[in-house]
């Protein structure tokens, strides 16, 4: 993704006044620290997701619902296509660059050029930040488009008989997003390196897990957002209790040298 250069005018200080000096911290360092603080949040959300998913699958029979089976069918069909057929790179590149463009528009920016090809693509825009750069790795555009089209058609006709087809399409498009994301990350993408690889990977993991958590709640009648939030609260309490235990052990084990 190319970013159009622009110049921000600066004002000179009045004569006789020195420019105030201060500590300049590189933004990469700040993002690295932010990523470190995000790691416990990722761990808590991961534990919550797998706890709720396991409970729903084992005790609430999530696996018996048609939503789960048709979504899984879509995932399996895409995995067969991804590993057994020529990969639709042009479709992926188009979605990748379009996702950049969508997030530029969401951020109030402007896209002046949009180019897509089998060898890659780029957009030229007047705005860039880590949300815009990383959006294709956590925002499943084709799944969002499928849900949007289904919702729009529901306003004009009865779409309930096609609910199973929607679950299968979401499975295909989400697996499309997931497999291509895993395939592209090791290829030294500038989207990741420009904002720090560690920071980018943590944000991508967190946002994808957050999306999976929302899909889990929507797909299971037994799971509610309130129940999922309560589980997160319990895991946060356990986390701070664990930190408190470690701190107490450290304080008791510390012996000052006389």
HUQUI-V955120 format. One record per residue. RES is the residue in three letters. PSI is psi in whole degrees, -180 to 180 (* if undefined). BURIAL is I if it has 16 or more other C-alpha atoms within 10 Angstrom, else O. D_LAST is the distance of its C-alpha to the last C-alpha in Angstrom with 1 decimal. Layout:
# HUQUI-V955120
RES;PSI;BURIAL;D_LAST / RES;PSI;BURIAL;D_LAST
This chain:
# HUQUI-V955120
UNK;123;I;60.1 / UNK;145;O;61.0 / UNK;126;O;60.2 / UNK;130;O;62.6 / UNK;149;O;61.0 / UNK;157;O;61.1 / UNK;130;O;60.1 / UNK;119;O;58.4 / UNK;143;O;59.5 / UNK;153;O;56.9 / UNK;137;O;57.3 / UNK;143;O;56.6 / UNK;156;O;54.6 / UNK;154;O;56.7 / UNK;137;O;57.1 / UNK;-9;O;54.4 / UNK;128;O;51.8 / UNK;151;O;49.1 / UNK;124;O;48.2 / UNK;132;O;44.9 / UNK;150;O;42.3 / UNK;172;O;39.7 / UNK;125;O;37.6 / UNK;118;O;39.9 / UNK;125;O;38.6 / UNK;141;O;40.8 / UNK;-28;O;42.4 / UNK;-38;O;41.5 / UNK;-43;O;37.8 / UNK;-44;O;38.5 / UNK;-35;I;40.6 / UNK;-43;I;38.0 / UNK;-42;O;35.5 / UNK;-41;O;38.3 / UNK;-37;I;39.0 / UNK;-41;O;35.4 / UNK;-24;O;35.7 / UNK;-23;O;39.1 / UNK;-48;O;37.9 / UNK;-36;O;36.7 / UNK;-41;I;40.0 / UNK;-41;I;41.9 / UNK;-43;O;40.1 / UNK;-44;I;40.9 / UNK;-37;I;44.5 / UNK;-47;I;44.9 / UNK;-42;O;43.8 / UNK;-45;I;46.1 / UNK;-50;I;49.0 / UNK;-31;O;49.0 / UNK;-48;O;48.4 / UNK;-41;I;51.3 / UNK;-45;I;53.5 / UNK;-43;O;52.9 / UNK;-42;O;53.7 / UNK;-35;I;56.8 / UNK;-38;I;58.0 / UNK;-45;O;57.5 / UNK;-30;O;58.3 / UNK;3;I;60.2 / UNK;51;O;62.2 / UNK;-35;I;61.6 / UNK;-17;O;63.0 / UNK;-12;O;66.4 / UNK;148;O;67.0 / UNK;-27;O;69.3 / UNK;-46;I;66.8 / UNK;-45;I;64.4 / UNK;-42;I;67.1 / UNK;-35;I;68.8 / UNK;-46;I;65.6 / UNK;-38;I;64.6 / UNK;-43;I;68.1 / UNK;-41;I;67.7 / UNK;-45;I;64.4 / UNK;-43;I;65.9 / UNK;-41;O;69.0 / UNK;-40;I;66.9 / UNK;-39;I;64.7 / UNK;-43;O;68.0 / UNK;-39;O;69.3 / UNK;-42;I;66.0 / UNK;-15;O;65.7 / UNK;-12;O;69.4 / UNK;164;O;71.2 / UNK;134;O;71.0 / UNK;134;O;68.3 / UNK;74;O;69.6 / UNK;-39;O;67.5 / UNK;-38;O;69.8 / UNK;-41;O;69.3 / UNK;-47;I;65.5 / UNK;-41;I;65.5 / UNK;-48;I;67.8 / UNK;-37;I;65.5 / UNK;-52;I;62.4 / UNK;-34;I;63.8 / UNK;-36;I;65.5 / UNK;-43;I;62.1 / UNK;-48;I;60.7 / UNK;-43;I;63.8 / UNK;-43;I;63.5 / UNK;-27;I;59.9 / UNK;-46;I;60.9 / UNK;-39;O;63.6 / UNK;-32;O;61.2 / UNK;6;O;59.0 / UNK;15;O;62.0 / UNK;-175;O;62.5 / UNK;137;O;65.7 / UNK;120;I;66.6 / UNK;-15;O;69.1 / UNK;140;O;69.5 / UNK;116;I;69.1 / UNK;134;O;69.6 / UNK;137;I;69.4 / UNK;171;O;70.4 / UNK;-26;O;69.7 / UNK;-4;O;67.5 / UNK;-174;O;65.4 / UNK;174;I;65.7 / UNK;162;I;64.3 / UNK;154;I;64.8 / UNK;125;I;64.8 / UNK;165;I;63.3 / UNK;8;O;62.1 / UNK;144;I;58.9 / UNK;140;I;55.9 / UNK;-179;O;52.6 / UNK;-27;O;50.6 / UNK;-45;I;52.6 / UNK;-43;I;55.8 / UNK;-38;I;54.5 / UNK;-6;I;53.0 / UNK;-42;I;55.7 / UNK;-16;I;57.8 / UNK;-9;I;54.9 / UNK;-4;I;54.4 / UNK;100;I;57.7 / UNK;87;I;60.5 / UNK;-45;I;63.4 / UNK;-34;I;66.1 / UNK;-42;I;64.9 / UNK;-40;O;64.7 / UNK;-41;O;68.2 / UNK;-44;I;69.5 / UNK;-40;I;68.2 / UNK;-43;O;69.6 / UNK;-43;O;73.0 / UNK;-43;I;73.1 / UNK;-40;O;72.3 / UNK;-42;O;74.9 / UNK;-29;O;77.6 / UNK;-23;O;76.7 / UNK;-22;O;78.0 / UNK;-20;O;81.4 / UNK;168;O;81.8 / UNK;110;O;80.6 / UNK;2;O;77.8 / UNK;-39;O;76.7 / UNK;-17;O;78.6 / UNK;14;O;76.7 / UNK;-40;O;73.2 / UNK;-39;I;72.8 / UNK;-38;O;73.7 / UNK;-45;I;71.0 / UNK;-41;I;68.3 / UNK;-41;I;69.4 / UNK;-40;I;69.5 / UNK;-40;I;66.0 / UNK;-44;I;64.9 / UNK;-50;I;66.5 / UNK;-36;I;65.3 / UNK;-41;I;61.7 / UNK;-36;I;61.6 / UNK;-49;I;63.2 / UNK;-46;I;60.4 / UNK;-47;I;57.6 / UNK;-42;O;59.0 / UNK;-32;I;59.7 / UNK;-48;I;56.3 / UNK;-34;O;54.6 / UNK;-33;O;57.1 / UNK;-29;O;56.5 / UNK;-44;O;52.7 / UNK;-1;O;52.2 / UNK;24;O;54.8 / UNK;52;O;52.5 / UNK;134;O;54.1 / UNK;-23;O;53.5 / UNK;-35;I;53.3 / UNK;-46;I;49.9 / UNK;-30;O;48.6 / UNK;-27;O;49.6 / UNK;13;I;47.1 / UNK;119;I;44.4 / UNK;-43;I;45.0 / UNK;-48;I;41.9 / UNK;-44;I;42.7 / UNK;-43;I;46.3 / UNK;-39;I;45.8 / UNK;-44;I;43.6 / UNK;-43;I;46.1 / UNK;-46;I;49.0 / UNK;-47;I;47.4 / UNK;-45;I;46.6 / UNK;-39;I;50.1 / UNK;-40;I;51.9 / UNK;-37;I;50.0 / UNK;-41;I;50.7 / UNK;-43;O;54.4 / UNK;-38;O;54.5 / UNK;-41;I;53.0 / UNK;-44;O;55.8 / UNK;-38;O;58.4 / UNK;-44;I;57.2 / UNK;-42;I;57.6 / UNK;-32;O;61.0 / UNK;-18;I;62.2 / UNK;119;I;61.3 / UNK;-24;O;63.1 / UNK;-18;O;60.5 / UNK;133;I;57.6 / UNK;161;O;57.2 / UNK;-34;O;55.0 / UNK;-43;O;53.7 / UNK;-39;O;52.8 / UNK;-41;I;51.1 / UNK;-37;O;49.1 / UNK;-38;O;48.1 / UNK;-38;I;46.8 / UNK;-42;I;44.8 / UNK;-41;O;43.3 / UNK;-41;O;42.3 / UNK;-33;I;40.7 / UNK;-43;I;38.8 / UNK;-43;O;37.5 / UNK;-38;O;36.4 / UNK;-46;I;34.7 / UNK;-32;O;32.6 / UNK;-39;O;31.9 / UNK;-43;O;30.7 / UNK;-40;O;28.5 / UNK;-39;O;27.1 / UNK;-43;O;26.4 / UNK;-42;O;24.6 / UNK;-43;O;22.4 / UNK;-42;O;21.6 / UNK;-37;O;20.8 / UNK;-43;O;18.5 / UNK;-42;O;16.6 / UNK;-31;O;16.5 / UNK;-11;O;15.4 / UNK;128;O;12.5 / UNK;110;O;9.1 / UNK;141;O;6.3 / UNK;127;O;3.8 / UNK;*;O;0.0
